[in-house]
Amino acid sequence: MYAELQTTTNYAFLRGASHIEELFAQAALLRLPALGVVDRHSVAGIVRAHQRAKETGVRLVVGTRIDPIGFPPLLLYPIDRTGWARLCRLLTLGKSRAGKGGCELTWADGAAHAEGLIAILCDDAAPEPLRQLRAPFGDRSYAALTVRRQPNDAVRIRTVHDMAQAAGVATVATGDVLYHVPERRILQDVLTCIRENTTIDELGWKRERSADRVLKSPERMARLFVDYPEIG
């Protein structure tokens, strides 16, 4: 069984290209047992997602993504009420520093709020961040493996997997989802243009790196990660 643990919705301003309703409806069609919603520096869509989860029967896994300064992005999931309280305090801290529309956090902030949280390191983790992650989060630390449809994908994924094992960090497969069906990629490109204040013609390398940021079935993910039967 596969649950998508890295889903961005339209509540992540100018990033996610699908509504929460669309994502949960598609997850139900794909027979996904659960959907992890991790909008960047926000839990604003959680109430709406909770309602859609009840309607579709797809379990909601509540979380958020933070981008600490000088450290790889982290997906944070609370496992109890203490974790939820710490996650909310962490986001409040970051937003109070950055002002309206921003969130300024460091790795030290994340580590200080680690109790009751699961952390997933994403965007091709390196040895030192993996070792740092393990210290405060212990067996609640993970590294994400994500297919990017780029040259040397297989080598990159194997390297991240092996580095994580060496650091004592488990690995999980994620799709890093931005939309529920492939046709939404066009809208996602438009959102990126608005965010980057540019045009489609001049977007270039600012376009999302992969055209494969769509919600996938457990069977498709199993095929993509057939060489890693042990990962969650």
C-alpha atoms as an extended CHARMM CRD file, in Angstrom:
* protein
*
       232  EXT
         1         1  MET       CA              0.0000000000        0.0000000000        0.0000000000  PROA      1               0.0000000000
         2         2  TYR       CA              1.1830000000        3.4900000000       -0.8610000000  PROA      2               0.0000000000
         3         3  ALA       CA              0.1260000000        6.8060000000        0.6480000000  PROA      3               0.0000000000
         4         4  GLU       CA              1.2260000000       10.0590000000       -0.9830000000  PROA      4               0.0000000000
         5         5  LEU       CA              2.9800000000       12.0930000000        1.7200000000  PROA      5               0.0000000000
         6         6  GLN       CA              3.9870000000       15.1740000000       -0.2760000000  PROA      6               0.0000000000
         7         7  THR       CA              0.9160000000       16.8920000000       -1.6800000000  PROA      7               0.0000000000
         8         8  THR       CA              0.7000000000       20.6330000000       -2.2930000000  PROA      8               0.0000000000
         9         9  THR       CA             -2.7620000000       22.1690000000       -2.6850000000  PROA      9               0.0000000000
        10        10  ASN       CA             -3.9490000000       25.5300000000       -3.9710000000  PROA      10              0.0000000000
        11        11  TYR       CA             -3.6950000000       26.7850000000       -0.3770000000  PROA      11              0.0000000000
        12        12  ALA       CA              0.0590000000       27.0170000000       -1.0390000000  PROA      12              0.0000000000
        13        13  PHE       CA             -0.0470000000       30.4080000000       -2.7260000000  PROA      13              0.0000000000
        14        14  LEU       CA              0.8910000000       30.2380000000       -6.4370000000  PROA      14              0.0000000000
        15        15  ARG       CA              2.2870000000       26.6940000000       -6.1430000000  PROA      15              0.0000000000
        16        16  GLY       CA             -0.4130000000       24.0260000000       -6.0190000000  PROA      16              0.0000000000
        17        17  ALA       CA             -2.6210000000       23.8650000000       -9.1230000000  PROA      17              0.0000000000
        18        18  SER       CA             -5.4770000000       21.7180000000       -7.7790000000  PROA      18              0.0000000000
        19        19  HSD       CA             -8.1880000000       22.2770000000       -5.2090000000  PROA      19              0.0000000000
        20        20  ILE       CA             -8.3590000000       20.0760000000       -2.1360000000  PROA      20              0.0000000000
        21        21  GLU       CA            -11.6530000000       18.6180000000       -3.3840000000  PROA      21              0.0000000000
        22        22  GLU       CA            -10.0240000000       17.5820000000       -6.6530000000  PROA      22              0.0000000000
        23        23  LEU       CA             -7.0310000000       15.9900000000       -4.9710000000  PROA      23              0.0000000000
        24        24  PHE       CA             -9.0890000000       13.8960000000       -2.5510000000  PROA      24              0.0000000000
        25        25  ALA       CA            -11.5560000000       12.8550000000       -5.2610000000  PROA      25              0.0000000000
        26        26  GLN       CA             -8.6790000000       11.7340000000       -7.4780000000  PROA      26              0.0000000000
        27        27  ALA       CA             -6.9930000000        9.9680000000       -4.5640000000  PROA      27              0.0000000000
        28        28  ALA       CA            -10.1990000000        7.9960000000       -4.0120000000  PROA      28              0.0000000000
        29        29  LEU       CA            -10.3300000000        7.0480000000       -7.7090000000  PROA      29              0.0000000000
        30        30  LEU       CA             -6.7190000000        5.8770000000       -7.5340000000  PROA      30              0.0000000000
        31        31  ARG       CA             -7.4930000000        3.9160000000       -4.3510000000  PROA      31              0.0000000000
        32        32  LEU       CA             -4.9260000000        5.7380000000       -2.2940000000  PROA      32              0.0000000000
        33        33  PRO       CA             -5.5020000000        4.9610000000        1.3930000000  PROA      33              0.0000000000
        34        34  ALA       CA             -4.1880000000        8.3200000000        2.6130000000  PROA      34              0.0000000000
        35        35  LEU       CA             -3.0540000000       11.7400000000        1.4240000000  PROA      35              0.0000000000
        36        36  GLY       CA             -0.4770000000       13.8650000000        3.2270000000  PROA      36              0.0000000000
        37        37  VAL       CA             -1.1410000000       17.5910000000        2.7530000000  PROA      37              0.0000000000
        38        38  VAL       CA              2.0150000000       19.6490000000        3.2310000000  PROA      38              0.0000000000
        39        39  ASP       CA              1.4180000000       23.1740000000        1.9910000000  PROA      39              0.0000000000
        40        40  ARG       CA              4.4790000000       25.3770000000        2.3590000000  PROA      40              0.0000000000
        41        41  HSD       CA              4.6200000000       27.1430000000        5.7520000000  PROA      41              0.0000000000
        42        42  SER       CA              0.8720000000       26.7120000000        6.1850000000  PROA      42              0.0000000000
        43        43  VAL       CA             -1.8740000000       24.5050000000        7.5930000000  PROA      43              0.0000000000
        44        44  ALA       CA             -4.6330000000       26.7810000000        6.2980000000  PROA      44              0.0000000000
        45        45  GLY       CA             -6.3640000000       24.0910000000        4.2350000000  PROA      45              0.0000000000
        46        46  ILE       CA             -6.5650000000       21.4450000000        6.9380000000  PROA      46              0.0000000000
        47        47  VAL       CA            -10.1990000000       22.0420000000        7.9730000000  PROA      47              0.0000000000
        48        48  ARG       CA            -11.3710000000       21.8060000000        4.3750000000  PROA      48              0.0000000000
        49        49  ALA       CA             -9.1650000000       18.7680000000        3.7760000000  PROA      49              0.0000000000
        50        50  HSD       CA            -10.5810000000       17.0580000000        6.8690000000  PROA      50              0.0000000000
        51        51  GLN       CA            -14.1000000000       17.4100000000        5.4800000000  PROA      51              0.0000000000
        52        52  ARG       CA            -13.0950000000       16.0460000000        2.0660000000  PROA      52              0.0000000000
        53        53  ALA       CA            -11.3030000000       13.1470000000        3.7210000000  PROA      53              0.0000000000
        54        54  LYS       CA            -14.5200000000       12.1680000000        5.5180000000  PROA      54              0.0000000000
        55        55  GLU       CA            -16.5010000000       12.3980000000        2.2790000000  PROA      55              0.0000000000
        56        56  THR       CA            -14.0990000000       10.3360000000        0.1690000000  PROA      56              0.0000000000
        57        57  GLY       CA            -12.8360000000        7.8450000000        2.7460000000  PROA      57              0.0000000000
        58        58  VAL       CA             -9.2320000000        8.8320000000        2.0090000000  PROA      58              0.0000000000
        59        59  ARG       CA             -7.3830000000        9.4040000000        5.2640000000  PROA      59              0.0000000000
        60        60  LEU       CA             -5.9280000000       12.8800000000        5.7520000000  PROA      60              0.0000000000
        61        61  VAL       CA             -2.3870000000       13.0550000000        7.0940000000  PROA      61              0.0000000000
        62        62  VAL       CA             -1.8890000000       16.5900000000        8.4290000000  PROA      62              0.0000000000
        63        63  GLY       CA              1.4580000000       18.3080000000        7.9420000000  PROA      63              0.0000000000
        64        64  THR       CA              3.3480000000       21.2120000000        6.4490000000  PROA      64              0.0000000000
        65        65  ARG       CA              6.5370000000       21.9230000000        4.5400000000  PROA      65              0.0000000000
        66        66  ILE       CA              9.1330000000       24.3460000000        5.8610000000  PROA      66              0.0000000000
        67        67  ASP       CA             12.1610000000       25.6970000000        3.9950000000  PROA      67              0.0000000000
        68        68  PRO       CA             14.7840000000       26.4180000000        6.6690000000  PROA      68              0.0000000000
        69        69  ILE       CA             17.4910000000       28.9150000000        5.7090000000  PROA      69              0.0000000000
        70        70  GLY       CA             20.6130000000       27.0640000000        4.5730000000  PROA      70              0.0000000000
        71        71  PHE       CA             19.0350000000       23.6250000000        5.0630000000  PROA      71              0.0000000000
        72        72  PRO       CA             17.0370000000       21.2810000000        2.7790000000  PROA      72              0.0000000000
        73        73  PRO       CA             13.2390000000       21.4910000000        2.9150000000  PROA      73              0.0000000000
        74        74  LEU       CA             11.4680000000       19.4650000000        5.5950000000  PROA      74              0.0000000000
        75        75  LEU       CA              8.0320000000       17.8870000000        5.6590000000  PROA      75              0.0000000000
        76        76  LEU       CA              6.7540000000       17.9100000000        9.2370000000  PROA      76              0.0000000000
        77        77  TYR       CA              3.9380000000       15.6930000000       10.4900000000  PROA      77              0.0000000000
        78        78  PRO       CA              2.6080000000       15.8260000000       14.0740000000  PROA      78              0.0000000000
        79        79  ILE       CA              1.9640000000       12.4720000000       15.7280000000  PROA      79              0.0000000000
        80        80  ASP       CA              0.1020000000       13.7690000000       18.7860000000  PROA      80              0.0000000000
        81        81  ARG       CA             -1.3400000000       16.9310000000       20.3270000000  PROA      81              0.0000000000
        82        82  THR       CA              2.0730000000       17.9850000000       21.5670000000  PROA      82              0.0000000000
        83        83  GLY       CA              3.4380000000       17.7270000000       18.0530000000  PROA      83              0.0000000000
        84        84  TRP       CA              0.5380000000       19.7350000000       16.6240000000  PROA      84              0.0000000000
        85        85  ALA       CA              1.0660000000       22.4850000000       19.2070000000  PROA      85              0.0000000000
        86        86  ARG       CA              4.7950000000       22.6170000000       18.4690000000  PROA      86              0.0000000000
        87        87  LEU       CA              4.1730000000       22.7110000000       14.7170000000  PROA      87              0.0000000000
        88        88  CYS       CA              1.7870000000       25.6430000000       15.0970000000  PROA      88              0.0000000000
        89        89  ARG       CA              4.2500000000       27.4850000000       17.3560000000  PROA      89              0.0000000000
        90        90  LEU       CA              7.0260000000       26.8850000000       14.8310000000  PROA      90              0.0000000000
        91        91  LEU       CA              4.9870000000       28.3890000000       11.9950000000  PROA      91              0.0000000000
        92        92  THR       CA              3.9740000000       31.3260000000       14.1900000000  PROA      92              0.0000000000
        93        93  LEU       CA              7.6340000000       31.9490000000       15.0040000000  PROA      93              0.0000000000
        94        94  GLY       CA              8.6490000000       31.9380000000       11.3390000000  PROA      94              0.0000000000
        95        95  LYS       CA              5.8180000000       34.2020000000       10.2520000000  PROA      95              0.0000000000
        96        96  SER       CA              6.4490000000       36.6850000000       13.0610000000  PROA      96              0.0000000000
        97        97  ARG       CA             10.0350000000       37.1000000000       11.8730000000  PROA      97              0.0000000000
        98        98  ALA       CA              9.2940000000       37.4570000000        8.1740000000  PROA      98              0.0000000000
        99        99  GLY       CA              6.1850000000       39.5850000000        8.2740000000  PROA      99              0.0000000000
       100       100  LYS       CA              3.0860000000       39.2930000000        6.0920000000  PROA      100             0.0000000000
       101       101  GLY       CA              3.2570000000       36.5260000000        3.5000000000  PROA      101             0.0000000000
       102       102  GLY       CA              6.6550000000       35.2070000000        4.6140000000  PROA      102             0.0000000000
       103       103  CYS       CA              8.1130000000       32.6170000000        6.9500000000  PROA      103             0.0000000000
       104       104  GLU       CA             11.7260000000       32.7250000000        8.1520000000  PROA      104             0.0000000000
       105       105  LEU       CA             12.9790000000       29.6190000000        9.9250000000  PROA      105             0.0000000000
       106       106  THR       CA             16.3350000000       27.9650000000       10.5700000000  PROA      106             0.0000000000
       107       107  TRP       CA             17.3310000000       24.3600000000       11.1310000000  PROA      107             0.0000000000
       108       108  ALA       CA             17.8280000000       25.1800000000       14.8180000000  PROA      108             0.0000000000
       109       109  ASP       CA             14.1720000000       26.2680000000       15.0050000000  PROA      109             0.0000000000
       110       110  GLY       CA             13.0220000000       22.9690000000       13.5410000000  PROA      110             0.0000000000
       111       111  ALA       CA             15.2590000000       20.9460000000       15.8450000000  PROA      111             0.0000000000
       112       112  ALA       CA             13.9980000000       22.8410000000       18.8950000000  PROA      112             0.0000000000
       113       113  HSD       CA             10.3990000000       21.9200000000       18.0230000000  PROA      113             0.0000000000
       114       114  ALA       CA             11.0960000000       18.2790000000       17.1130000000  PROA      114             0.0000000000
       115       115  GLU       CA              9.1490000000       16.6290000000       19.9490000000  PROA      115             0.0000000000
       116       116  GLY       CA              5.9980000000       14.9480000000       18.6420000000  PROA      116             0.0000000000
       117       117  LEU       CA              6.9010000000       15.5260000000       14.9770000000  PROA      117             0.0000000000
       118       118  ILE       CA              7.9140000000       13.2480000000       12.1110000000  PROA      118             0.0000000000
       119       119  ALA       CA             10.4130000000       14.9060000000        9.7450000000  PROA      119             0.0000000000
       120       120  ILE       CA             10.9830000000       13.9650000000        6.1000000000  PROA      120             0.0000000000
       121       121  LEU       CA             14.0180000000       15.5430000000        4.4520000000  PROA      121             0.0000000000
       122       122  CYS       CA             13.4010000000       16.2510000000        0.7670000000  PROA      122             0.0000000000
       123       123  ASP       CA             15.1030000000       17.6300000000       -2.3370000000  PROA      123             0.0000000000
       124       124  ASP       CA             17.9960000000       15.1580000000       -2.4910000000  PROA      124             0.0000000000
       125       125  ALA       CA             19.3530000000       15.0950000000        1.0300000000  PROA      125             0.0000000000
       126       126  ALA       CA             23.1230000000       15.1450000000        1.6420000000  PROA      126             0.0000000000
       127       127  PRO       CA             25.0950000000       13.2750000000        4.3570000000  PROA      127             0.0000000000
       128       128  GLU       CA             25.4800000000       16.1790000000        6.8030000000  PROA      128             0.0000000000
       129       129  PRO       CA             21.7870000000       17.2290000000        6.8470000000  PROA      129             0.0000000000
       130       130  LEU       CA             20.8340000000       13.5690000000        7.2660000000  PROA      130             0.0000000000
       131       131  ARG       CA             23.0870000000       13.2510000000       10.3010000000  PROA      131             0.0000000000
       132       132  GLN       CA             21.7280000000       16.4960000000       11.7280000000  PROA      132             0.0000000000
       133       133  LEU       CA             18.1640000000       15.2970000000       11.1830000000  PROA      133             0.0000000000
       134       134  ARG       CA             18.7440000000       12.0690000000       13.0640000000  PROA      134             0.0000000000
       135       135  ALA       CA             19.9030000000       13.8040000000       16.2540000000  PROA      135             0.0000000000
       136       136  PRO       CA             16.6480000000       15.5650000000       17.3260000000  PROA      136             0.0000000000
       137       137  PHE       CA             14.1130000000       13.4080000000       15.4610000000  PROA      137             0.0000000000
       138       138  GLY       CA             15.6030000000        9.9430000000       16.0670000000  PROA      138             0.0000000000
       139       139  ASP       CA             13.5130000000        7.1650000000       14.5180000000  PROA      139             0.0000000000
       140       140  ARG       CA             11.0040000000        9.8120000000       13.4070000000  PROA      140             0.0000000000
       141       141  SER       CA             13.4470000000       11.0010000000       10.7150000000  PROA      141             0.0000000000
       142       142  TYR       CA             13.0740000000       10.0530000000        7.0510000000  PROA      142             0.0000000000
       143       143  ALA       CA             14.4600000000       10.9770000000        3.6470000000  PROA      143             0.0000000000
       144       144  ALA       CA             12.2070000000       11.3460000000        0.5960000000  PROA      144             0.0000000000
       145       145  LEU       CA             12.9560000000        9.5320000000       -2.6450000000  PROA      145             0.0000000000
       146       146  THR       CA             11.2900000000       11.2600000000       -5.6000000000  PROA      146             0.0000000000
       147       147  VAL       CA             11.4620000000       10.4970000000       -9.3260000000  PROA      147             0.0000000000
       148       148  ARG       CA             12.2390000000       13.7290000000      -11.2050000000  PROA      148             0.0000000000
       149       149  ARG       CA             12.3390000000       12.4200000000      -14.8060000000  PROA      149             0.0000000000
       150       150  GLN       CA             15.7910000000       13.8980000000      -15.2690000000  PROA      150             0.0000000000
       151       151  PRO       CA             19.1410000000       12.4870000000      -16.4170000000  PROA      151             0.0000000000
       152       152  ASN       CA             20.7440000000       10.0340000000      -13.9590000000  PROA      152             0.0000000000
       153       153  ASP       CA             17.5470000000        9.7360000000      -11.9370000000  PROA      153             0.0000000000
       154       154  ALA       CA             18.3040000000        6.1530000000      -10.9460000000  PROA      154             0.0000000000
       155       155  VAL       CA             21.8080000000        7.0440000000       -9.7610000000  PROA      155             0.0000000000
       156       156  ARG       CA             20.5400000000       10.0340000000       -7.7960000000  PROA      156             0.0000000000
       157       157  ILE       CA             17.8320000000        8.0290000000       -6.0240000000  PROA      157             0.0000000000
       158       158  ARG       CA             20.2520000000        5.2120000000       -5.1740000000  PROA      158             0.0000000000
       159       159  THR       CA             22.7640000000        7.7290000000       -3.8030000000  PROA      159             0.0000000000
       160       160  VAL       CA             20.1770000000        9.3840000000       -1.5440000000  PROA      160             0.0000000000
       161       161  HSD       CA             18.9290000000        5.9870000000       -0.3840000000  PROA      161             0.0000000000
       162       162  ASP       CA             22.4230000000        4.7660000000        0.4860000000  PROA      162             0.0000000000
       163       163  MET       CA             23.3590000000        8.0100000000        2.2720000000  PROA      163             0.0000000000
       164       164  ALA       CA             20.1760000000        7.8060000000        4.3300000000  PROA      164             0.0000000000
       165       165  GLN       CA             20.9150000000        4.2130000000        5.3090000000  PROA      165             0.0000000000
       166       166  ALA       CA             24.4290000000        5.1630000000        6.3480000000  PROA      166             0.0000000000
       167       167  ALA       CA             23.0130000000        7.9170000000        8.5660000000  PROA      167             0.0000000000
       168       168  GLY       CA             20.4250000000        5.6180000000       10.1330000000  PROA      168             0.0000000000
       169       169  VAL       CA             17.5360000000        7.4180000000        8.4280000000  PROA      169             0.0000000000
       170       170  ALA       CA             14.6880000000        5.4970000000        6.7840000000  PROA      170             0.0000000000
       171       171  THR       CA             13.4600000000        6.3800000000        3.2840000000  PROA      171             0.0000000000
       172       172  VAL       CA              9.9710000000        6.9730000000        1.9040000000  PROA      172             0.0000000000
       173       173  ALA       CA              8.7690000000        7.3750000000       -1.6850000000  PROA      173             0.0000000000
       174       174  THR       CA              6.9090000000       10.5700000000       -2.5600000000  PROA      174             0.0000000000
       175       175  GLY       CA              5.5070000000       12.0550000000       -5.7520000000  PROA      175             0.0000000000
       176       176  ASP       CA              5.9660000000       15.7140000000       -4.7180000000  PROA      176             0.0000000000
       177       177  VAL       CA              2.4720000000       16.3440000000       -6.0890000000  PROA      177             0.0000000000
       178       178  LEU       CA              1.3540000000       19.7410000000       -7.3910000000  PROA      178             0.0000000000
       179       179  TYR       CA             -1.8350000000       18.7550000000       -9.2710000000  PROA      179             0.0000000000
       180       180  HSD       CA             -4.3590000000       15.9300000000       -9.4680000000  PROA      180             0.0000000000
       181       181  VAL       CA             -4.3140000000       15.2420000000      -13.2410000000  PROA      181             0.0000000000
       182       182  PRO       CA             -1.5950000000       15.8660000000      -15.9000000000  PROA      182             0.0000000000
       183       183  GLU       CA             -3.6770000000       18.5150000000      -17.6810000000  PROA      183             0.0000000000
       184       184  ARG       CA             -3.1820000000       20.8740000000      -14.7520000000  PROA      184             0.0000000000
       185       185  ARG       CA              0.5040000000       21.3010000000      -15.5120000000  PROA      185             0.0000000000
       186       186  ILE       CA             -0.3660000000       24.2170000000      -17.8170000000  PROA      186             0.0000000000
       187       187  LEU       CA             -2.1070000000       26.0290000000      -14.9720000000  PROA      187             0.0000000000
       188       188  GLN       CA              0.7980000000       25.2600000000      -12.6690000000  PROA      188             0.0000000000
       189       189  ASP       CA              3.1800000000       26.9070000000      -15.1610000000  PROA      189             0.0000000000
       190       190  VAL       CA              0.9570000000       29.9910000000      -15.1710000000  PROA      190             0.0000000000
       191       191  LEU       CA              1.0460000000       30.1160000000      -11.3700000000  PROA      191             0.0000000000
       192       192  THR       CA              4.8330000000       29.9160000000      -11.4790000000  PROA      192             0.0000000000
       193       193  CYS       CA              4.9180000000       32.8110000000      -13.9640000000  PROA      193             0.0000000000
       194       194  ILE       CA              2.8370000000       34.9520000000      -11.6170000000  PROA      194             0.0000000000
       195       195  ARG       CA              4.9990000000       34.0160000000       -8.6300000000  PROA      195             0.0000000000
       196       196  GLU       CA              8.2230000000       34.7490000000      -10.5210000000  PROA      196             0.0000000000
       197       197  ASN       CA              6.8340000000       37.8700000000      -12.2640000000  PROA      197             0.0000000000
       198       198  THR       CA              7.6640000000       36.6290000000      -15.7400000000  PROA      198             0.0000000000
       199       199  THR       CA              5.9910000000       35.2320000000      -18.8780000000  PROA      199             0.0000000000
       200       200  ILE       CA              5.6060000000       31.6790000000      -20.1700000000  PROA      200             0.0000000000
       201       201  ASP       CA              8.0810000000       32.4500000000      -22.9680000000  PROA      201             0.0000000000
       202       202  GLU       CA             10.6970000000       33.6600000000      -20.5020000000  PROA      202             0.0000000000
       203       203  LEU       CA             10.0100000000       31.2270000000      -17.6650000000  PROA      203             0.0000000000
       204       204  GLY       CA             12.8240000000       28.8950000000      -18.7370000000  PROA      204             0.0000000000
       205       205  TRP       CA             14.5270000000       27.0280000000      -15.8910000000  PROA      205             0.0000000000
       206       206  LYS       CA             12.1710000000       28.5880000000      -13.3510000000  PROA      206             0.0000000000
       207       207  ARG       CA              9.5280000000       26.1550000000      -14.5880000000  PROA      207             0.0000000000
       208       208  GLU       CA              9.0320000000       23.2340000000      -12.2110000000  PROA      208             0.0000000000
       209       209  ARG       CA             11.7760000000       20.7200000000      -12.8850000000  PROA      209             0.0000000000
       210       210  SER       CA              9.5110000000       17.7950000000      -13.6540000000  PROA      210             0.0000000000
       211       211  ALA       CA              6.3590000000       17.3340000000      -15.7150000000  PROA      211             0.0000000000
       212       212  ASP       CA              5.4930000000       14.3580000000      -13.5090000000  PROA      212             0.0000000000
       213       213  ARG       CA              4.1280000000       16.1570000000      -10.4410000000  PROA      213             0.0000000000
       214       214  VAL       CA              0.7360000000       14.4890000000      -10.7060000000  PROA      214             0.0000000000
       215       215  LEU       CA             -1.0060000000       12.2420000000       -8.1660000000  PROA      215             0.0000000000
       216       216  LYS       CA             -0.2000000000        8.5880000000       -8.9360000000  PROA      216             0.0000000000
       217       217  SER       CA             -1.7220000000        5.2370000000       -8.0710000000  PROA      217             0.0000000000
       218       218  PRO       CA             -0.0490000000        2.7810000000       -5.6710000000  PROA      218             0.0000000000
       219       219  GLU       CA              0.5730000000        0.4520000000       -8.6230000000  PROA      219             0.0000000000
       220       220  ARG       CA              2.3780000000        3.1460000000      -10.5890000000  PROA      220             0.0000000000
       221       221  MET       CA              4.5110000000        4.1330000000       -7.6230000000  PROA      221             0.0000000000
       222       222  ALA       CA              5.3680000000        0.4620000000       -7.0270000000  PROA      222             0.0000000000
       223       223  ARG       CA              6.6470000000        0.2520000000      -10.6060000000  PROA      223             0.0000000000
       224       224  LEU       CA              8.6970000000        3.4130000000      -10.2090000000  PROA      224             0.0000000000
       225       225  PHE       CA             10.3410000000        2.0970000000       -7.0280000000  PROA      225             0.0000000000
       226       226  VAL       CA             10.5170000000       -1.5930000000       -7.8590000000  PROA      226             0.0000000000
       227       227  ASP       CA             14.2100000000       -1.6320000000       -6.8570000000  PROA      227             0.0000000000
       228       228  TYR       CA             13.3330000000       -0.4660000000       -3.3170000000  PROA      228             0.0000000000
       229       229  PRO       CA             10.7910000000       -2.9510000000       -1.9310000000  PROA      229             0.0000000000
       230       230  GLU       CA             11.7430000000       -2.0640000000        1.6570000000  PROA      230             0.0000000000
       231       231  ILE       CA             10.8070000000        1.6270000000        1.5410000000  PROA      231             0.0000000000
       232       232  GLY       CA              7.5850000000        2.9860000000        3.0070000000  PROA      232             0.0000000000
